């Protein structure tokens, strides 16, 4: 199976911590009430036949930098899996100047042990070890109404190796031995969501890029472009229809930096191509008290290098069922859990901080 460093980090629960916690940085939630605890602690669990079962948790603290800004958050978390893999990280999201300025930081690392029954489609088993360290930064500034602009940067040190010399040789031929990468980019965002932790209406549209360059200290030069669109439509019976349309495109990237399938039920990095697009819908019902249920379905396409979305071989469907628990009513912060099924025996169970999107 082909893997790239960013997708391996995503496959681990480590960046689930980052993406689900830090992605909620553009928020206009209610202020913390006097009776609401500023502390949050949630379990994080994921299970997939390709990477085993991992479990861990996250603890965070909410605070305000000024009365008219969204609550900021600092947290730490980690996971450990049945393959003796582990990951840990810390994050910070801050808001000030009446939410006009927003900064998120994340740092972490870990080791992932992979046990493949069919390594790279060869029909032979293999074991590999992936070591990684990652730092991420994003700053956004309000420019007009609901429009924001900013910058982002990332550094990743990633190494994959095997005790089997034949496996290492195959990894080298495929360009999947890992590398150091440093990238910077621009971010543009339009956001009308009524609440960014658990939105029930509004739109989020974001465009960004990463320019990875040797001149910045990385081992390669290539570009990544991304577009993300989400809409939340309130419906009858206290329900919400949410959907997202995402795209990721690369230019001059090696196999290690290709795009992958970013849908529940699949292990990111298992399938790779230069470009990826997806659409996913989720119906969310809020039941009595703090609980809710979700139904979702989506499809992703990998294309480029001679692949196109007209072939079913390059399409990856996903569907599943899940639920949610509101763990902080004042901030509208929830914990969700899902079971998803894809094609070719892919499936997964996930328990995370926040919604899937």
C-alpha positions in Angstrom: 0.0 0.0 0.0 1.3 3.4 -0.9 1.5 5.9 1.9 2.5 9.5 2.1 3.6 11.3 5.2 0.7 13.7 5.6 -1.8 10.9 5.0 -0.1 8.7 7.5 -0.5 11.4 10.1 -4.1 11.7 9.2 -4.5 7.9 9.4 -3.3 8.1 12.9 -5.6 9.7 15.4 -3.0 12.4 16.0 -4.2 14.7 13.2 -7.7 13.7 14.0 -6.9 15.6 17.1 -5.6 18.6 15.1 -8.2 18.7 12.4 -11.2 18.2 14.6 -10.1 20.5 17.4 -8.2 23.2 15.5 -10.6 23.3 12.5 -13.1 24.8 14.9 -11.0 28.0 15.2 -13.4 30.2 13.2 -16.1 30.3 15.8 -18.6 32.8 17.1 -20.0 30.6 20.0 -21.7 31.9 23.1 -19.6 33.0 26.0 -18.8 30.5 28.7 -21.5 30.6 31.3 -20.5 30.9 35.0 -21.7 27.3 35.5 -20.0 25.8 32.4 -16.7 24.1 33.1 -13.8 25.4 30.9 -12.3 21.9 30.9 -13.0 19.3 28.3 -11.9 15.7 28.2 -13.0 13.2 25.5 -11.9 9.7 24.4 -10.7 9.1 20.9 -11.1 5.7 19.3 -10.7 4.4 15.7 -10.7 1.0 14.2 -9.8 -0.1 10.7 -8.8 -3.5 9.3 -5.8 -1.9 7.6 -4.3 -0.2 10.6 -5.8 -1.9 13.7 -7.6 -0.3 16.6 -6.3 2.8 18.4 -7.5 4.4 21.6 -6.6 7.5 23.6 -8.0 10.8 24.6 -7.8 14.6 24.5 -7.9 17.1 27.3 -8.4 20.9 26.7 -9.0 24.2 28.4 -11.2 27.0 27.2 -10.3 30.7 27.9 -11.1 34.1 26.5 -8.6 36.8 25.4 -11.2 39.5 25.3 -15.0 39.5 26.2 -16.2 40.0 22.6 -14.1 37.2 21.0 -14.7 33.5 20.7 -13.4 31.2 23.4 -9.8 30.1 22.7 -8.6 26.6 23.5 -5.4 24.8 24.4 -5.2 21.1 24.5 -3.1 17.9 24.5 -3.9 14.4 23.4 -2.6 11.1 22.2 -3.5 7.6 21.1 -2.0 4.1 21.2 -3.0 1.2 18.9 -3.0 -2.6 18.8 -0.1 -2.5 16.4 2.0 -0.8 19.1 1.7 2.5 17.2 1.4 5.8 19.1 1.0 9.5 18.4 0.7 12.6 20.6 0.3 16.3 20.1 -0.5 19.7 21.5 -2.6 22.5 19.9 -3.6 26.1 20.5 -6.3 28.1 18.9 -6.7 31.8 19.8 -9.1 34.6 18.9 -8.8 38.3 19.7 -9.8 41.7 18.5 -13.5 40.8 18.5 -12.7 37.6 16.4 -11.1 39.6 13.7 -7.7 37.8 14.3 -7.3 34.0 14.6 -4.3 31.8 15.1 -4.0 28.1 15.4 -0.8 26.1 16.2 -0.2 22.3 16.3 2.8 20.1 17.0 3.2 16.4 17.4 4.8 13.2 16.5 4.8 9.5 16.8 5.5 6.0 15.4 3.2 3.9 13.3 3.8 0.1 12.8 2.0 -1.3 9.7 1.4 -5.0 9.2 0.3 -5.5 5.6 -1.2 -8.8 4.3 -0.8 -7.7 0.7 2.1 -5.2 0.5 1.8 -2.8 -2.5 -0.4 -5.3 -4.3 2.4 -7.8 -4.4 0.5 -10.6 -2.7 3.2 -10.8 0.0 3.0 -9.7 3.6 5.3 -7.0 5.0 5.9 -5.0 8.1 7.0 -1.3 8.0 7.6 1.4 10.6 6.8 5.1 10.1 8.3 7.8 12.3 7.1 11.4 12.0 7.1 14.8 13.5 4.9 17.7 12.3 4.4 21.4 13.0 1.5 23.4 11.6 0.5 27.1 11.8 -2.4 29.1 10.4 -3.2 32.8 10.8 -6.4 34.5 9.6 -7.4 38.1 9.5 -10.9 39.4 8.8 -10.8 41.6 5.7 -14.5 42.4 5.1 -17.8 41.1 6.6 -17.5 37.3 6.5 -14.4 37.2 4.4 -11.0 36.2 5.9 -7.5 36.0 4.5 -4.3 34.6 5.9 -1.2 32.5 5.7 -0.3 29.0 6.7 2.9 26.9 7.1 3.8 23.3 7.8 6.9 21.3 8.5 7.0 17.5 8.5 9.9 15.1 9.1 8.9 11.6 8.0 10.7 8.3 7.7 9.4 4.9 6.6 11.6 1.8 6.8 11.3 -2.0 7.1 13.5 -4.8 8.5 13.0 -6.6 5.2 15.6 -5.4 2.6 13.3 -6.3 -0.3 10.6 -4.1 1.1 13.0 -1.2 1.6 14.0 -1.6 -2.1 10.4 -1.5 -3.2 9.8 1.7 -1.1 12.8 3.4 -2.7 11.6 2.6 -6.2 8.2 4.1 -5.4 9.6 7.2 -3.7 7.9 6.3 -0.4 10.8 6.3 1.9 9.8 9.6 3.5 11.4 13.0 3.5 11.6 16.4 5.1 9.1 18.9 3.7 8.5 22.6 4.4 5.6 24.5 2.9 4.0 27.9 3.1 0.8 29.1 1.5 -2.2 31.5 1.4 -5.7 31.0 2.7 -8.9 32.7 1.7 -12.2 31.9 3.5 -15.9 32.9 3.4 -17.8 31.9 6.5 -21.5 32.5 7.5 -22.0 29.5 9.8 -24.1 30.3 12.8 -21.8 28.2 15.0 -18.5 26.7 14.0 -18.4 23.9 16.6 -21.8 22.3 15.7 -23.3 24.5 12.9 -27.0 24.2 12.0 -27.0 26.8 9.2 -24.6 28.7 6.9 -21.7 28.2 4.5 -18.0 27.8 4.7 -15.9 28.1 1.6 -12.1 27.9 1.7 -9.3 28.0 -0.9 -5.7 27.5 0.1 -2.4 26.3 -1.2 1.0 25.0 0.0 4.2 25.7 -1.9 6.7 23.1 -0.7 10.2 24.3 -1.6 13.8 23.1 -1.2 14.8 26.7 -0.6 12.8 26.6 2.6 14.6 23.6 3.9 12.6 20.8 2.4 13.9 17.9 0.3 11.6 18.6 -2.7 9.7 21.4 -4.5 6.0 20.9 -5.5 2.6 22.6 -5.0 -0.7 21.5 -3.5 -4.0 23.4 -4.1 -7.2 22.7 -2.1 -10.8 23.8 -2.2 -13.3 23.1 0.5 -17.0 23.9 0.5 -19.5 23.1 3.3 -23.2 24.0 3.7 -25.5 23.4 6.6 -29.3 23.5 5.9 -31.8 23.5 8.8 -34.7 21.1 8.2 -37.8 19.8 10.0 -37.8 17.7 13.1 -34.8 19.5 14.6 -32.5 18.1 11.9 -29.8 19.5 9.7 -28.6 18.4 6.2 -24.9 19.0 5.9 -22.8 18.4 2.8 -19.3 19.1 1.6 -17.5 19.2 -1.7 -13.6 19.0 -1.6 -10.8 19.0 -4.1 -7.1 18.5 -3.8 -4.6 18.9 -6.7 -0.9 18.5 -6.9 1.8 19.8 -9.3 5.2 18.2 -9.7 4.6 16.1 -6.6 6.2 12.7 -6.0 4.1 9.7 -5.0 4.7 10.5 -1.4 2.8 13.7 -1.7 -0.1 12.5 -3.9 -3.8 12.9 -2.9 -5.8 10.2 -1.3 -9.4 9.2 -0.3 -10.6 11.4 2.5 -13.8 9.6 3.4 -14.8 7.6 6.5 -14.2 3.9 5.9 -10.9 4.3 4.1 -7.4 4.6 5.3 -5.8 7.7 3.9 -2.7 6.8 1.9 -4.0 3.4 0.9 -5.0 4.7 -2.6 -3.1 7.5 -4.2 -3.3 9.7 -7.3 -2.1 13.3 -8.2 -5.7 14.7 -7.7 -8.7 13.9 -5.6 -12.3 15.2 -5.4 -15.2 14.1 -3.3 -18.8 14.9 -2.3 -20.3 13.8 1.0 -23.8 14.3 2.6 -24.8 13.8 6.2 -28.3 14.1 7.8 -28.1 15.0 11.5 -31.0 14.6 13.9 -30.9 16.2 17.4 -32.8 13.9 19.8 -33.9 14.6 23.3 -31.3 15.9 25.6 -27.7 16.0 24.5 -27.9 13.1 22.0 -28.3 12.8 18.2 -28.0 10.4 15.3 -26.3 10.8 11.9 -26.6 9.1 8.5 -24.0 9.8 5.8 -22.9 8.8 2.3 -20.3 10.1 -0.1 -18.1 9.2 -3.0 -14.5 10.2 -3.9 -12.6 10.1 -7.1 -8.8 9.8 -7.7 -7.6 11.0 -11.1 -4.5 12.0 -13.0 -1.6 9.9 -14.3 -4.0 8.4 -16.9 -6.9 7.9 -14.3 -10.3 9.5 -14.8 -13.6 9.7 -12.9 -15.4 8.0 -15.8 -14.0 4.6 -14.6 -15.6 2.9 -11.6 -12.2 1.6 -10.6 -11.3 5.2 -9.6 -14.5 5.8 -7.6 -14.6 5.1 -3.9 -18.1 5.1 -2.3 -18.7 5.3 1.5 -21.8 5.2 3.7 -22.5 4.8 7.3 -24.4 5.6 10.5 -23.3 7.4 13.7 -24.3 9.6 16.6 -23.3 12.6 18.6 -23.2 13.8 22.2 -23.2 17.5 23.2 -20.4 17.7 25.8 -20.6 21.5 26.3 -24.0 23.2 25.7 -22.7 26.7 26.2 -20.0 26.4 23.5 -22.0 23.9 21.4 -19.1 21.4 21.4 -19.9 17.8 20.6 -18.3 14.4 20.4 -19.3 12.2 17.5 -18.9 8.5 16.6 -19.4 6.8 13.3 -19.2 3.4 11.6 -18.6 3.6 7.8 -18.3 1.0 5.0 -16.5 1.4 1.7 -15.6 -0.9 -1.2 -13.1 -3.7 -1.3 -13.6 -4.6 2.4 -12.8 -1.1 3.7 -14.6 -0.1 6.8 -13.9 1.8 10.0 -15.2 3.0 13.4 -14.4 6.5 14.7 -14.9 8.3 17.9 -13.7 11.9 17.7 -13.9 15.4 19.1 -16.4 17.5 17.1 -18.3 16.6 13.9 -16.8 14.9 10.9 -17.1 18.2 9.0 
